[in-house]
Amino acid sequence: MKRSKILMLCLLCGICVIGICVKQSLRKKFYDYNVIAHAGGGIDGHIYTDSLEAINNSYDNGARLFDIDLRFTSDIEIVLRHDWTGIDLEQPEFEYLYHVKQWSSEYCQEQIPRKYLPTMEQFKNAKIFSSYTPLSFHDIVEWLQIHPDAYMVLDVKEDAKETYSWIVDHFKENKNILDQLIVSCYDVQDLEDILNIYPFKHIMLRQHAVYPDKFDELVSNCEKYNVKAVNINLQYATDEKIQEIRKKGIKIFWAVENDLKEYQEKYLGDGVVSYWITENQINELLK
């Protein structure tokens, strides 16, 4: 009797493992989707919230790719935040930061000395627009565990090497989660540093910040690092060399377009980074 129970338990465990593996193998490639929900997507007329409610709203509208902005707190935790003072999220708790001397890092990212930044607890306790839930990276990992078909496109606002080292140090035992992350790089040197930390499966290059109009270099680096998708600024939409990217089978995500009609007329067939255009809307257009 005891032996039969053990065999039954082993069988159930095996079925569970097989089920998880099948589910993961059936997950679509990230570049098969059409929309990257910018900063989690827009919600109630608000943008750049990187909030739980925005991400859930985008997911309900078909999104499976989410651009999220990553910054450190003063106690060296990673949270979702585009910037601290450039966009008003109506958080009086952080108004003191407007009086702290800032500087612009490479790619014009606003930086504030870390000692002045809020702690994780302070960040989490400050509602966005008095309504929306701020998220830590730990929260995102929990969310991804519940949504195994989703991917997070990481927009790192501070040092890339430090940020990815932190992520790998905290979650290296959870390969499934790391496989739901998309490395999104402004710089090839950053990419090499990141891949020396961990061999991430999914990579996206950001053309508009790295290359301006150096499309030959962009295509070459995509081939070298097996990059399947690029993020390109709308200002380059009429450049003749865009076709070279498509011919290589590299998915283009145009950034940032929020007008569905404009997207339909100019970019249908490519992907888009957007606050308001949804995956469900594009799927309807492609029927």
VMD Tcl script that draws the C-alpha trace (Angstrom):
set ca {
  {0.00 0.00 0.00}
  {2.76 2.37 0.99}
  {4.69 1.55 -2.17}
  {1.65 2.26 -4.36}
  {1.20 5.68 -2.73}
  {4.83 6.53 -3.43}
  {4.44 5.44 -7.05}
  {1.27 7.51 -7.40}
  {3.03 10.57 -5.93}
  {5.94 10.15 -8.33}
  {3.51 9.82 -11.24}
  {1.69 13.02 -10.26}
  {4.96 14.90 -9.90}
  {6.05 13.68 -13.31}
  {2.78 14.82 -14.87}
  {3.18 18.27 -13.29}
  {6.73 18.62 -14.60}
  {5.68 17.52 -18.09}
  {2.77 19.97 -17.99}
  {5.04 22.86 -17.09}
  {7.55 21.94 -19.81}
  {4.81 21.65 -22.44}
  {3.33 24.99 -21.40}
  {6.73 26.67 -21.68}
  {7.47 25.09 -25.03}
  {4.15 26.38 -26.38}
  {4.91 29.96 -25.33}
  {5.18 32.21 -28.36}
  {8.47 33.88 -29.22}
  {8.50 37.43 -27.99}
  {8.95 38.82 -31.50}
  {5.77 37.08 -32.64}
  {3.81 39.73 -30.74}
  {3.07 43.17 -32.14}
  {2.89 45.55 -29.19}
  {5.29 46.48 -26.44}
  {3.28 48.21 -23.71}
  {5.41 51.25 -22.96}
  {6.09 51.71 -19.22}
  {3.51 48.99 -18.66}
  {1.03 50.76 -20.93}
  {-1.28 53.70 -20.41}
  {-4.15 53.66 -17.95}
  {-7.00 56.13 -17.36}
  {-5.22 58.74 -19.44}
  {-1.98 58.38 -17.50}
  {1.40 57.29 -18.91}
  {4.76 56.32 -17.42}
  {3.18 54.76 -14.33}
  {4.96 51.37 -14.58}
  {2.20 50.29 -12.20}
  {0.50 47.00 -11.44}
  {-2.83 48.30 -12.69}
  {-1.32 49.48 -16.00}
  {0.37 46.14 -16.61}
  {-2.79 44.19 -15.75}
  {-4.88 46.45 -18.00}
  {-2.46 45.97 -20.89}
  {-2.41 42.21 -20.35}
  {-6.23 42.12 -20.42}
  {-6.04 43.93 -23.78}
  {-3.76 41.26 -25.22}
  {-0.29 42.59 -24.40}
  {2.38 40.01 -23.62}
  {5.38 42.32 -24.03}
  {5.91 45.00 -21.39}
  {8.52 47.71 -21.41}
  {9.45 48.40 -17.78}
  {11.82 51.05 -16.45}
  {14.31 49.97 -13.80}
  {16.03 52.07 -11.14}
  {17.64 51.47 -7.76}
  {16.40 52.67 -4.40}
  {18.71 54.00 -1.69}
  {18.78 50.56 -0.05}
  {19.87 48.91 -3.32}
  {16.62 47.34 -4.43}
  {15.34 47.58 -7.98}
  {11.99 49.25 -8.59}
  {9.97 50.25 -11.64}
  {10.48 53.96 -12.25}
  {11.18 55.94 -15.40}
  {12.57 58.98 -13.59}
  {12.16 60.78 -10.28}
  {11.40 64.35 -11.31}
  {10.90 64.53 -15.07}
  {7.34 63.20 -15.00}
  {4.89 64.23 -12.30}
  {3.16 61.15 -10.88}
  {1.59 63.24 -8.08}
  {3.61 61.75 -5.26}
  {4.23 64.49 -2.68}
  {6.48 62.07 -0.78}
  {9.15 62.56 -3.45}
  {8.87 66.32 -4.06}
  {12.09 66.87 -2.09}
  {13.98 65.27 -4.97}
  {13.31 68.34 -7.12}
  {15.76 70.21 -4.89}
  {18.56 67.64 -5.18}
  {21.29 68.30 -7.73}
  {20.97 65.96 -10.69}
  {23.08 65.06 -13.69}
  {22.47 63.34 -17.01}
  {24.20 60.05 -17.62}
  {24.92 58.58 -21.04}
  {21.78 58.51 -23.23}
  {20.47 61.52 -21.23}
  {19.04 59.53 -18.33}
  {18.38 61.71 -15.31}
  {20.36 60.62 -12.25}
  {20.13 61.59 -8.59}
  {22.73 60.57 -5.98}
  {21.45 57.29 -4.59}
  {21.70 58.34 -0.95}
  {18.87 60.83 -1.54}
  {16.51 58.33 -3.13}
  {13.65 56.68 -1.24}
  {14.02 53.26 0.30}
  {12.09 50.32 -1.07}
  {9.52 50.68 1.70}
  {9.05 54.39 1.04}
  {8.71 53.75 -2.69}
  {6.12 51.03 -2.19}
  {4.07 53.17 0.19}
  {3.71 56.08 -2.24}
  {0.68 55.50 -4.46}
  {0.93 56.79 -8.03}
  {-1.74 59.42 -8.74}
  {-3.20 58.34 -5.36}
  {-4.52 55.21 -7.10}
  {-1.93 52.97 -8.67}
  {0.41 50.43 -7.15}
  {4.18 51.01 -7.51}
  {6.16 47.85 -8.22}
  {9.48 46.40 -7.20}
  {11.36 43.93 -9.37}
  {10.44 41.24 -6.84}
  {6.78 42.07 -7.57}
  {7.44 41.65 -11.29}
  {8.97 38.22 -10.72}
  {5.87 37.14 -8.78}
  {3.67 38.52 -11.57}
  {5.64 36.63 -14.23}
  {5.25 33.39 -12.30}
  {1.48 33.83 -12.60}
  {1.74 34.91 -16.26}
  {4.19 32.49 -17.91}
  {3.24 33.71 -21.41}
  {4.45 37.27 -20.74}
  {7.84 38.92 -21.29}
  {9.41 41.99 -19.71}
  {11.52 44.27 -21.90}
  {14.01 45.81 -19.47}
  {14.69 49.52 -19.92}
  {17.59 50.05 -17.54}
  {17.94 53.67 -16.43}
  {21.13 53.26 -14.40}
  {24.32 51.25 -14.81}
  {23.50 48.21 -16.95}
  {26.19 45.97 -15.50}
  {25.13 46.70 -11.92}
  {21.45 46.26 -12.72}
  {21.78 42.91 -14.49}
  {24.25 41.65 -11.88}
  {21.64 42.39 -9.22}
  {18.94 40.57 -11.18}
  {21.07 37.49 -11.80}
  {22.33 37.41 -8.20}
  {18.75 37.42 -6.92}
  {17.12 35.11 -9.48}
  {19.83 32.93 -11.04}
  {18.17 29.83 -9.60}
  {14.97 30.63 -11.48}
  {15.84 30.07 -15.13}
  {12.20 30.26 -16.18}
  {11.97 33.84 -14.95}
  {15.24 34.85 -16.59}
  {13.88 33.41 -19.83}
  {10.92 35.81 -19.58}
  {13.25 38.82 -19.56}
  {14.31 40.65 -22.70}
  {17.63 42.45 -22.56}
  {17.07 45.82 -24.21}
  {20.37 47.60 -24.81}
  {21.38 51.09 -25.77}
  {24.99 50.03 -26.28}
  {26.75 46.93 -27.62}
  {29.42 47.19 -24.93}
  {26.63 47.02 -22.36}
  {25.30 43.94 -24.15}
  {28.66 42.19 -23.99}
  {28.96 43.00 -20.28}
  {25.47 41.66 -19.65}
  {26.03 38.41 -21.57}
  {29.20 37.86 -19.53}
  {26.98 37.99 -16.43}
  {24.37 35.57 -17.77}
  {23.54 34.12 -21.24}
  {20.11 35.72 -21.60}
  {18.04 34.16 -24.38}
  {16.23 37.28 -25.58}
  {17.87 40.47 -26.81}
  {16.63 43.69 -28.36}
  {18.79 46.57 -29.60}
  {17.62 50.18 -29.37}
  {18.58 51.75 -32.65}
  {17.41 55.27 -31.96}
  {19.83 55.77 -29.07}
  {22.79 53.69 -30.15}
  {23.23 54.02 -33.86}
  {21.25 57.07 -35.00}
  {21.20 56.18 -38.73}
  {23.99 53.56 -38.85}
  {21.79 50.76 -40.14}
  {24.66 48.67 -41.53}
  {26.19 48.54 -38.06}
  {22.81 47.74 -36.56}
  {22.23 44.80 -38.91}
  {25.77 43.54 -38.37}
  {25.35 43.52 -34.60}
  {21.98 41.82 -34.87}
  {23.62 39.01 -36.82}
  {26.59 38.82 -34.47}
  {24.47 38.53 -31.31}
  {21.50 36.69 -32.85}
  {19.18 39.62 -32.14}
  {15.65 39.01 -33.38}
  {14.13 42.45 -32.79}
  {15.08 46.12 -32.79}
  {13.46 49.22 -31.35}
  {13.55 52.05 -33.92}
  {12.52 55.66 -33.58}
  {9.70 56.87 -35.83}
  {11.96 59.52 -37.37}
  {13.71 56.79 -39.38}
  {10.52 55.29 -40.81}
  {11.22 56.51 -44.35}
  {14.88 55.47 -44.43}
  {15.54 53.17 -47.38}
  {17.75 50.85 -45.31}
  {14.81 49.83 -43.13}
  {14.10 47.19 -45.77}
  {17.50 45.62 -45.08}
  {16.41 44.96 -41.51}
  {13.20 43.28 -42.66}
  {15.04 41.19 -45.24}
  {17.19 39.76 -42.45}
  {14.05 38.62 -40.66}
  {14.55 41.06 -37.79}
  {11.35 42.35 -36.19}
  {10.99 46.12 -36.02}
  {9.19 47.74 -33.10}
  {8.50 51.41 -33.88}
  {8.78 53.77 -30.93}
  {6.63 55.44 -29.85}
  {3.33 55.42 -31.78}
  {-0.04 55.89 -30.07}
  {-2.36 56.56 -33.01}
  {-3.92 53.33 -34.27}
  {-4.89 54.82 -37.66}
  {-1.37 56.15 -38.17}
  {0.04 52.73 -37.27}
  {-2.35 51.00 -39.67}
  {-1.41 53.29 -42.57}
  {2.36 53.32 -42.05}
  {3.58 50.42 -39.91}
  {1.11 47.53 -40.11}
  {3.12 44.32 -40.22}
  {5.80 45.70 -37.95}
  {5.60 45.92 -34.18}
  {5.02 49.06 -32.15}
  {5.92 50.48 -28.77}
  {2.82 52.20 -27.46}
  {0.84 53.37 -24.46}
  {-2.55 53.03 -26.08}
  {-2.43 50.73 -29.12}
  {-3.28 47.22 -27.96}
  {-2.32 43.76 -29.13}
  {-6.01 42.92 -29.54}
  {-6.55 45.91 -31.85}
  {-3.68 44.89 -34.13}
  {-4.85 41.30 -34.21}
  {-8.20 42.57 -35.47}
  {-6.47 44.58 -38.20}
  {-4.46 41.54 -39.30}
  {-7.47 39.23 -39.64}
}
mol new
graphics top color blue
foreach p $ca { graphics top sphere $p radius 0.5 }
foreach p [lrange $ca 0 end-1] q [lrange $ca 1 end] { graphics top cylinder $p $q radius 0.2 }
display resetview
